[in-house]
Amino acid sequence: MIRVLIVDDSATARGLLAAIFAADPEFVVVGEAADGRAGVDLTRKLRPDVVTMDVRMPRMDGFEATKEIMIETPTPIVIITASRSARDVDASMNALRAGALAIIAKPAGPAAPGFDEEARQLLAQVKAMSHVKVVRHWRPARESARPAASAAPRHARMRVVAVAASTGGPAALAAVLTRLPADFPAPILVVQHITPGFVAGLAEWLNKAGPLRVKLAEAGEALKGRTVYFAPDDRHLGVSAAGRVVLADEPPVGGFRPSGTPLFEAVAKAFGPAAVAVILTGMGDDGVAGLRAVRQAGGHILAQDEKSSVIFGMPGAAVAAGLADAVLSVEEIASRLTEFVA
């Protein structure tokens, strides 16, 4: 049985989520909390397998509650929210950075169109996240010296960076992008698996967090330095030989649209040895097939290391396939990218 704690200030929402979990015999709801502070306390007391967390709540919001749980009683946390307001999106993204594993749209209710599919996806996501082994976070202290990355090998100057990420990706992306210099000259293209409806908020959050411009990619726009382009919902992201964004409605690859594989294949074809591919934390092996094209074109491949990954699935698959030129922490990835484009 997967033991779930529901944290939401709405009794109606708690009842809806409890009913969804009750319909699956693999789940049992062990407790409900009406605010973040109670959620922290019940997590410590009940030791659930997974916590579903609302964002806006009295006494303590979902972001602060996530921080406390990851410090006191590390537990898989899934953010479930119905709000797309800028304030709540920021709180949701900060919760992901604080250790929450995923963000899911809250189902509107049994009478709403598409409810059954939304409930199915919610159960599947929470079930998958309940098995993730999370690590304890620590209260902020003086910033310690960052580990020095080994020197980058001599290589053709990189002209484009392509990144694929899934579970744990928003926090990893924040760690990398906020460490890059404001004059980083190469465009960065990103595929991040995230619940539909949240990628625009993720891009805006990262745009405010670091020195680079972060936006959703638009078909046909010319790639520019100092800019990060995110694949929009349900579109594959690529680039033409002329250095312009390509968005495609081709079938999902390995169940994903957008997928890392078409992105990596596109940058390999357009930029050859001047492309660098980065594969970050996430379940499964999305993107690994595309990395083979980068390798064949003479490009460079960086994989996030297991210690800093929430889930070592995607980077681990790249390492197991012998495709990674270097396996680095997120801090070291930022340093290596800066060296590559210097």
C-alpha positions in Angstrom: 0.0 0.0 0.0 1.1 3.5 -0.8 0.4 5.7 2.2 -0.6 9.3 1.3 -0.9 12.4 3.3 -3.1 15.1 1.7 -2.3 18.8 2.6 -4.8 21.3 1.3 -6.7 24.1 3.0 -9.9 23.3 1.1 -12.1 20.6 2.6 -13.7 20.1 -0.8 -10.3 19.6 -2.5 -9.2 17.2 0.3 -12.4 15.2 -0.2 -11.9 15.1 -4.0 -8.3 13.9 -3.7 -9.3 11.3 -1.0 -12.0 9.9 -3.3 -9.5 9.7 -6.2 -7.0 7.8 -4.1 -9.8 5.5 -2.7 -10.6 4.4 -6.2 -7.2 2.8 -6.5 -6.5 -0.2 -4.2 -2.8 0.5 -4.1 -3.4 3.8 -2.1 -4.5 4.5 1.4 -4.9 8.0 2.7 -3.4 8.1 6.2 -4.1 11.7 7.0 -5.3 15.1 5.9 -3.9 18.5 6.9 -5.6 21.9 6.4 -2.5 24.0 6.3 1.3 23.7 5.7 2.2 23.7 9.4 -0.1 20.8 10.1 1.2 19.1 7.1 4.8 19.3 8.4 3.6 18.0 11.8 1.6 15.1 10.3 4.5 14.1 8.0 6.7 13.8 11.0 4.1 11.8 13.0 2.6 9.6 10.3 5.7 9.0 8.0 3.7 8.7 4.8 5.1 7.3 1.6 4.1 10.5 -0.3 2.6 13.9 0.4 0.3 15.8 -1.9 0.8 19.5 -1.3 -1.4 22.5 -2.1 0.4 25.9 -2.7 -1.6 28.7 -1.1 -2.6 27.9 2.5 -2.9 29.7 5.8 -0.1 29.6 8.5 2.4 28.1 6.1 2.2 27.8 2.3 3.2 24.9 0.2 6.7 26.2 -0.5 7.6 26.7 3.2 6.0 23.4 4.1 8.0 21.6 1.5 11.2 23.2 2.8 10.5 22.1 6.3 9.5 18.5 5.4 12.7 18.0 3.3 14.7 19.2 6.3 12.9 17.4 9.1 11.3 14.3 7.5 12.5 13.9 3.9 9.5 12.5 2.0 8.4 12.5 -1.7 6.2 15.6 -2.3 3.9 16.2 -5.2 2.5 19.8 -5.6 -1.1 19.7 -6.7 -2.6 23.1 -7.6 -5.4 24.6 -9.6 -3.9 28.1 -9.7 -1.9 29.5 -12.7 -1.5 33.0 -11.0 2.1 34.3 -11.2 2.3 34.3 -7.4 1.2 30.7 -7.1 3.3 29.5 -10.0 6.4 31.1 -8.4 5.5 29.3 -5.1 5.1 26.0 -7.0 8.4 26.4 -8.8 10.2 27.3 -5.6 8.7 24.2 -4.0 10.2 22.1 -6.8 13.6 23.8 -6.1 13.1 23.0 -2.4 12.7 19.3 -3.0 9.2 18.6 -4.3 9.3 16.1 -7.2 6.5 17.2 -9.5 3.7 19.6 -10.1 0.2 18.4 -11.1 -2.9 20.3 -12.1 -5.7 19.8 -9.5 -8.7 18.0 -11.2 -11.8 20.3 -11.4 -14.3 17.7 -10.2 -16.2 14.6 -11.3 -18.6 16.6 -13.4 -15.9 18.4 -15.4 -15.0 17.2 -18.9 -11.9 15.0 -18.9 -12.0 14.3 -15.1 -11.4 10.5 -15.5 -8.2 11.1 -17.5 -7.0 13.8 -15.1 -7.6 11.5 -12.1 -5.8 8.6 -13.9 -2.8 10.8 -14.6 -2.7 12.1 -11.0 -2.7 8.6 -9.6 0.1 7.5 -12.0 2.2 10.5 -11.2 1.8 10.2 -7.4 2.4 6.4 -7.6 5.7 7.0 -9.6 6.9 9.7 -7.2 6.1 7.7 -4.1 9.0 5.3 -5.0 11.6 8.0 -5.4 14.3 8.0 -2.7 14.6 11.6 -1.7 17.5 13.1 0.2 17.6 15.4 3.2 18.0 19.1 2.7 19.8 21.3 5.1 18.9 24.7 6.5 20.8 27.5 4.7 24.1 28.4 6.2 27.1 30.3 4.9 27.7 29.4 1.3 30.5 26.9 1.1 33.1 26.9 -1.6 31.8 25.3 -4.8 33.7 22.2 -6.0 36.0 23.0 -8.8 35.2 21.3 -12.1 38.0 19.7 -13.9 39.3 21.6 -16.9 37.3 21.1 -20.1 39.2 19.3 -22.8 40.2 21.3 -25.8 37.3 21.2 -28.2 35.6 23.2 -30.9 33.9 26.3 -29.6 30.3 25.5 -28.8 27.6 27.5 -30.6 24.5 25.9 -29.1 23.5 24.1 -25.9 20.6 21.5 -25.9 19.2 20.3 -22.6 16.7 17.5 -21.7 15.3 17.1 -18.2 12.4 15.4 -16.4 11.7 14.7 -12.7 13.8 17.1 -10.6 14.6 19.1 -13.7 13.3 22.6 -12.7 15.6 22.7 -9.7 18.5 21.3 -11.7 17.9 23.9 -14.5 17.7 26.7 -11.9 21.1 25.5 -10.5 22.7 25.5 -13.9 21.1 28.6 -15.5 21.6 30.9 -12.5 25.3 30.1 -12.5 25.9 31.1 -16.1 27.2 34.6 -16.9 24.8 37.3 -18.2 26.8 37.4 -21.4 26.7 33.7 -22.1 26.9 33.8 -25.9 25.3 30.5 -27.0 21.5 30.0 -27.2 20.2 27.2 -24.9 17.3 25.0 -26.0 15.5 23.0 -23.3 13.0 20.1 -23.2 11.5 19.7 -19.7 8.9 17.1 -19.1 6.2 18.9 -17.0 2.5 18.8 -16.5 0.8 20.7 -19.4 0.0 24.3 -18.5 3.0 24.8 -16.3 5.9 25.3 -18.7 5.2 29.0 -19.3 5.3 29.6 -15.5 8.5 27.6 -15.3 10.1 29.8 -18.0 8.9 33.0 -16.3 10.2 31.8 -12.9 13.7 31.1 -14.4 13.6 34.3 -16.3 13.3 36.2 -13.0 15.8 33.9 -11.1 18.9 34.3 -13.2 20.8 36.6 -15.6 19.7 35.0 -18.9 16.5 35.7 -20.8 14.2 32.7 -20.6 11.2 32.2 -22.8 8.9 29.8 -24.6 10.3 29.0 -28.1 8.3 30.4 -31.1 8.4 28.8 -34.5 10.7 30.5 -36.9 12.4 32.9 -34.5 16.2 33.2 -34.8 18.3 31.8 -32.0 20.2 34.4 -30.0 22.8 34.3 -27.4 22.0 35.0 -23.7 18.6 33.4 -24.3 17.1 30.1 -23.1 14.3 28.6 -25.3 11.8 26.1 -23.7 9.8 23.7 -25.8 6.1 24.7 -25.4 3.4 22.2 -24.4 2.9 19.2 -26.7 5.5 20.4 -29.4 8.8 18.9 -30.3 11.6 21.5 -30.3 14.3 21.6 -32.9 16.4 24.0 -34.9 17.0 24.6 -38.6 20.3 24.8 -40.4 19.7 28.5 -40.6 19.6 28.7 -36.8 15.9 29.2 -36.4 13.5 27.5 -34.0 11.5 24.6 -35.4 8.4 23.4 -33.6 6.9 20.1 -34.7 3.7 18.1 -34.1 5.3 14.8 -35.0 4.2 11.8 -32.9 5.5 11.4 -29.4 8.9 9.8 -29.0 9.0 7.2 -26.2 5.7 8.6 -25.0 7.0 12.2 -24.8 6.1 15.3 -26.8 8.3 17.3 -26.4 11.1 14.7 -26.3 14.8 15.2 -25.8 15.7 12.9 -28.7 14.4 15.1 -31.6 16.0 18.1 -30.0 19.4 16.4 -29.7 19.1 15.1 -33.3 18.3 18.5 -34.6 21.2 20.3 -33.0 23.6 17.6 -34.1 22.4 18.0 -37.7 22.5 21.9 -37.6 25.6 22.5 -35.5 27.7 19.3 -35.7 30.8 19.4 -33.5 29.8 22.9 -32.2 26.8 21.4 -30.3 26.8 20.4 -26.6 24.1 18.3 -25.2 23.2 18.1 -21.5 21.0 15.4 -20.0 19.7 16.1 -16.5 17.8 14.2 -13.8 14.7 12.3 -14.8 13.0 8.9 -15.0 13.5 6.6 -18.0 15.8 7.2 -20.9 14.3 10.0 -23.0 16.9 11.7 -25.1 19.5 9.0 -25.0 18.7 7.9 -28.6 19.3 11.5 -29.7 22.6 11.7 -27.9 23.9 9.1 -30.4 23.4 11.7 -33.2 25.4 14.3 -31.1 28.2 11.8 -30.6 28.3 10.9 -34.3 28.4 14.6 -35.3 31.4 15.2 -33.0 29.5 17.2 -30.4 30.0 17.0 -26.6 27.8 15.4 -24.1 27.4 16.2 -20.4 25.4 14.1 -17.9 24.3 15.1 -14.4 25.9 12.9 -11.8 23.9 10.5 -9.6 24.6 12.4 -6.3 23.0 15.7 -7.5 20.2 14.0 -9.5 16.7 13.4 -8.0 16.4 10.4 -10.3 19.5 9.1 -12.2 17.4 7.5 -14.9 18.0 9.6 -17.9 21.6 10.6 -17.2 22.3 7.1 -15.9 21.1 5.6 -19.2 23.4 8.0 -21.1 26.3 6.9 -18.9 25.5 3.2 -19.3 25.4 3.6 -23.1 28.9 5.1 -23.0 27.7 8.4 -24.5 28.6 10.9 -21.7 31.9 12.7 -22.2 31.7 13.9 -18.6 29.5 13.2 -15.5 29.2 16.3 -13.4 27.2 18.0 -10.7 24.9 20.8 -11.7 27.5 23.3 -10.4 30.2 21.7 -12.5 27.9 21.6 -15.6 27.5 25.4 -15.4 31.3 25.8 -15.1 32.0 23.5 -18.0 29.4 25.2 -20.3 31.0 28.5 -19.6 34.4 27.1 -20.5 33.1 25.6 -23.7 31.8 28.9 -25.1 34.7 31.0 -24.0 
